[in-house]
């Protein structure tokens, strides 16, 4: 019975984690100067809500990847502006493991411009900029916090596992 509970708990919690692991449902892509630039983020971004930006580049065409080249960039310099006013400017180092990125909350609705300059040891590899439209703040009273949702899914997994364990026949011991 414990095995059934554990199995369903892991399935529910892993399913929730997989859905939110990448952090982005939309991607800005551009081919420029021999590289494919890929910046992932949420398609609909509301003011005062955290959004994760993930940055990566690939050689274009992708078949030209040479493992002996090593990493294509060491850091990304990012600026976020609106009407020539800078709201964010900073460097994001490429981690040893995982995706290069950061989380940001836009202070108000409107159109912003995100600029990303991929660098390798201080030298610019490739750069891009694109507009991002930020929608008005969401009504916080109508949404549940993500951790509460994770907890509810965990409890649901435990309950389903427990209920499933009741219907699995017990092994009879031979004497």
matplotlib code that plots the C-alpha trace (Angstrom):
import matplotlib.pyplot as plt

x = [0.0, 2.9, 4.3, 1.0, 0.9, 4.5, 3.9, 0.9, 2.5, 5.6, 3.6, 1.5, 4.4, 6.7, 3.9, 3.5, 7.3, 7.6, 4.9, 6.8, 10.4, 11.2, 9.5, 8.7, 5.9, 7.0, 10.2, 11.7, 13.9, 16.1, 18.9, 21.7, 25.4, 25.6, 23.7, 20.2, 19.2, 16.6, 15.1, 12.3, 9.7, 5.9, 3.8, 1.5, 3.3, 1.4, 2.8, 3.9, 4.2, 7.5, 8.6, 11.6, 13.8, 16.1, 18.9, 20.7, 22.3, 23.1, 25.3, 23.3, 22.9, 22.7, 24.6, 27.7, 28.1, 31.6, 32.1, 35.8, 34.6, 33.4, 30.8, 29.5, 29.0, 30.1, 27.5, 24.6, 24.2, 20.5, 18.7, 15.0, 13.8, 10.6, 10.5, 14.3, 14.1, 16.2, 14.3, 17.0, 20.6, 22.9, 25.0, 23.9, 26.7, 26.3, 26.0, 28.0, 24.7, 21.3, 20.0, 21.2, 18.4, 16.9, 13.5, 12.1, 8.8, 7.8, 6.6, 3.8, 1.9, 3.0, 5.6, 9.2, 12.3, 14.5, 18.1, 20.4, 24.1, 25.7, 29.4, 32.3, 35.1, 34.0, 33.7, 30.3, 29.3, 25.8, 23.1, 19.4, 16.5, 12.8, 9.6, 7.6, 4.0, 3.1, -0.6, -2.2, -1.7, -3.8, -6.4, -4.5, -7.7, -8.6, -5.4, -3.9, -0.2, 1.9, 3.1, -0.5, -1.3, 1.8, 0.6, -2.9, -1.5, 0.7, -2.3, -4.4, -1.6, -1.5, -5.3, -5.3, -2.4, -4.1, -7.4, -5.6, -3.9, -7.2, -8.2, -5.0, -5.4, -3.1, -0.7, -1.7, 1.1, 1.6, 2.3]
y = [0.0, 2.4, 1.7, 2.8, 6.0, 6.8, 6.1, 8.4, 11.1, 11.1, 11.1, 14.1, 16.1, 15.3, 16.3, 19.7, 20.1, 19.2, 21.7, 24.5, 23.4, 25.4, 28.6, 29.8, 29.1, 31.5, 32.1, 35.0, 33.5, 35.3, 34.2, 36.8, 36.9, 33.1, 32.4, 31.4, 33.5, 31.9, 33.8, 32.0, 33.7, 33.7, 34.8, 36.9, 39.0, 41.0, 44.0, 43.2, 39.5, 37.6, 36.3, 34.1, 34.9, 32.2, 33.0, 30.7, 30.8, 28.1, 28.2, 28.5, 26.1, 23.9, 21.1, 23.2, 22.7, 21.8, 20.4, 21.5, 25.1, 24.9, 27.3, 29.9, 32.6, 33.3, 35.9, 38.0, 41.7, 42.5, 45.9, 46.5, 49.9, 51.8, 55.2, 55.5, 54.9, 51.9, 49.7, 46.9, 46.7, 43.9, 41.0, 37.4, 34.8, 31.5, 28.8, 25.6, 23.6, 24.8, 27.6, 31.2, 33.4, 35.6, 36.5, 40.0, 41.8, 44.7, 47.7, 48.8, 47.8, 49.0, 48.2, 47.6, 46.8, 43.9, 44.0, 41.0, 41.0, 37.6, 37.9, 35.6, 36.7, 40.4, 40.3, 40.6, 37.4, 38.5, 40.9, 41.5, 43.5, 43.1, 44.6, 43.0, 44.0, 44.0, 43.6, 45.3, 43.6, 40.5, 40.5, 38.8, 37.7, 35.3, 33.4, 30.8, 31.0, 28.3, 26.7, 26.2, 24.5, 22.2, 21.4, 20.6, 18.3, 16.6, 16.0, 14.7, 12.3, 11.0, 10.5, 8.7, 6.5, 5.7, 4.9, 2.8, 0.9, -0.1, -1.9, -3.8, -7.3, -8.3, -11.1, -14.3, -15.9, -19.6, -21.6]
z = [0.0, 0.8, -2.6, -4.3, -2.2, -3.0, -6.8, -7.1, -5.0, -7.1, -10.3, -9.3, -7.9, -10.8, -13.3, -11.6, -11.6, -15.3, -16.3, -14.5, -15.0, -18.0, -16.9, -20.3, -22.7, -25.5, -27.3, -29.2, -32.0, -34.5, -36.8, -36.9, -37.6, -37.9, -34.7, -33.7, -30.7, -28.5, -25.6, -23.7, -21.6, -20.8, -23.7, -21.5, -18.9, -16.4, -14.5, -11.0, -11.8, -12.0, -15.3, -16.1, -19.1, -20.5, -22.9, -25.3, -28.8, -31.3, -34.4, -37.5, -39.2, -36.1, -37.8, -37.7, -33.9, -33.1, -29.6, -29.6, -29.7, -26.1, -24.8, -27.3, -24.7, -21.1, -20.1, -21.4, -20.9, -20.6, -20.6, -20.3, -21.3, -21.8, -23.5, -23.2, -19.5, -18.2, -15.8, -15.7, -16.9, -15.8, -16.7, -16.3, -16.1, -17.8, -15.1, -15.2, -15.2, -16.3, -18.3, -18.4, -17.2, -14.6, -13.1, -13.4, -12.5, -14.7, -12.7, -14.9, -18.1, -21.6, -24.2, -23.2, -25.2, -24.1, -25.4, -25.0, -25.9, -25.7, -24.8, -24.6, -22.3, -22.6, -26.4, -28.1, -29.9, -31.1, -29.9, -30.4, -29.2, -29.3, -27.9, -25.1, -24.3, -20.6, -19.7, -16.7, -13.3, -12.6, -9.9, -7.1, -5.4, -8.2, -8.5, -6.1, -5.2, -7.0, -3.7, -2.6, -5.9, -5.5, -2.0, -3.3, -6.0, -3.5, -1.2, -4.1, -5.0, -1.5, -1.3, -4.7, -3.6, -0.4, -2.1, -4.7, -2.0, -0.5, -3.8, -4.3, -3.0, -0.2, -0.7, 1.1, 3.1, 2.5, 5.6]

ax = plt.figure().add_subplot(projection="3d")
ax.plot(x, y, z, "-o")
ax.set_aspect("equal")
plt.show()
